[in-house]
Amino acid sequence: MKPESGPVFSKRLGKSHILWFQDSNSYIIISNTVQQLLDCFFLAKDKSDFVQRATEVVKIDESLADVYYDELNDFLDDISLKNNDVHTHTEPNIIPKPKIERHYCFGKCSFSINYSSERLMELIHPNLSHAHSNNLHEPKAVFDIFESDGLLHMFKNQHYIGSYETHKFHFLQGKFAMELLTTLYGNTESDWLATFHATTVSNGKEAIMLIGDSGNGKSTFSALLMASGLDLLADDLTPMLAEDGHLYRFPSAISIKEGAFDSIGEHFEGFAALETHQSQSKHIKVKYLPPTISFESTKRDFGCRKLVLVKYDKDTSGCEINPCEPEKALQILIPDSWISPKKEHSQTFLNWLGNLEFYELHYSDNEIAVKKMMRLFDDNR
Amino acid sequence: MNKNSQRNQITRKEAIKRMGKYAALTAVGTFLILNPQQSQAQSGPPDPGGDPFN
């Protein structure tokens, strides 16, 4: 029944199954029993056939099978609804004359951004200030970012990219990051499979992705990993290319919150001299620490086979790194990330998940946690 | 069984329905619906008082 509303792809993931539904671009993680019930649902001719099949396969009584049928029916209706939650705004007629022009240079790739105000510049510039350049040779892109009629607008090379309500400025920042990626790598948005809300470190051979709830010290920890000699491939936003499923370098600075200034300052010369900014999203002071490895001088992509769910807990004694259930990590990773809704991209994503090892790191001592992470690179099963 | 307790009794099916959407499927084991962001965003959404433009 309802074969048209079924999942397009499914993959075994530890003790569970992950399914992808195209219409809503949703990922569903279900237990083996729910998978069996779903199989019965698609094989059944009607409700009574389902009840008969389900009572045999899953060993449940008829009244419960009846409830499962109704819920699966509702679920498949809901999951086949397309997401049309994206609001579109009208393109502004003119691009105003810029008040501030800034040039940036990552190796051979240079671009400039025209900002209409200081506060708009604060949304983008601090993360890129380490690439600020006074000269601009053959820019690959010119961005115009300005505010009018209560909206923030972005153009790239005079082409309209989008408009965002002021309180949703993090979408402007995210879209700008995507446009910056396509500028740096000379490709288009459709070449990218995902931009994960994750930090990624590499030892020069492979990458490990770190995820965690917001505000639990992920950025501080990634700065410490960088201080220990690991290559910080990307902080906060990790891009994955569809073609090879590799994670790519994104040369944005790491935002370090005031509470970590002392502990990070010990490891990086010149940290104290970095400009202090007021965070745009939270009322705290931050400094932006640039990556130690420059964008142009090193390998830019690595395969990733390990994902670590990081949790700083000052009350934890010691430091534990243990395998964890995939669903525990994925319920943080997926809703926080942009994942391309294209069918072929989803299949690559699921294949990647199928080969991924999932870990959980609970720590209170930074130094021990860094050592455990280093060891994880060498631990190849 | 007195009349009062009979009135308070509900069937298992009814109890599950009252627990909310997909309650029975959720009770079986893992049942997670995860929707990725529809557009790229940087970090989490700002806090309610965090709009620097207003």
Interface residues (C-beta under 8 A of the other chain):
Chain A: S16 S24 N25 S26 Y27 I28 I29 I30 S31 N32 T33 V34 L37 S63 L64 D66 V67 Y68 E71 L72 D74 F75 I79 N83 D85 V86 R119 E122 L123 E147 L152 T166 H167 K168 F169 H170 F171 Q173 G174 K175 A177 M178 A194 T195 H197 S214 D236 L237 Q280 S281 K282 H283 E327 L330 Q331 I334 P335 D336 S337 W338 I339
Chain B: T11 R12 K13 I16 K17 K21 Y22 A23 A24 L25 V28 G29 T30 F31 L32 I33 L34 N35 P36 Q37 Q38 S39 Q40 A41 Q42 S43 G44 P45 P46 D47 G49 G50 D51 P52 F53 N54
